[in-house]
């Protein structure tokens, strides 16, 4: 996968602030650019990918940082 144009760490945030921070980042990006978002498991992992898809963005990958890790990487391409 190509390198992300932007990155964001929201591991210390809780819903709905995780979505707000991700949305603010995507608003300043150009269509087609890619963001790598680091987030915690649980509610953010359940909600953020779904919410971003509903906003018209493409979720390219959601993967744990390492085996057994509590943190994940979400890769998303800004939609139009």
LINDARA-V132073 format. One record per backbone hydrogen bond with DSSP energy under -0.5 kcal/mol. CO is the residue of the C=O (numbers start at 1). NH is the residue of the N-H. Records with the same first field share a line. If there is no record, write none. Layout:
CO = NH / NH
This chain:
6 = 36
8 = 10 / 38
10 = 13
14 = 17 / 18
16 = 20
17 = 21
18 = 22
19 = 23
20 = 24
21 = 25
22 = 26
23 = 27
24 = 28
25 = 28 / 29
26 = 29
30 = 33
33 = 78
34 = 5 / 6
35 = 37 / 76
36 = 8 / 38
37 = 39 / 74
38 = 10
39 = 72
41 = 44
42 = 46
43 = 47
44 = 48
47 = 51
48 = 52
49 = 53
50 = 54
51 = 55
52 = 57
53 = 56
57 = 59
58 = 60 / 77
61 = 75
63 = 73
66 = 69
70 = 41
71 = 65
72 = 39
73 = 63 / 75
74 = 37 / 76
75 = 60 / 61
76 = 35
77 = 58
78 = 32
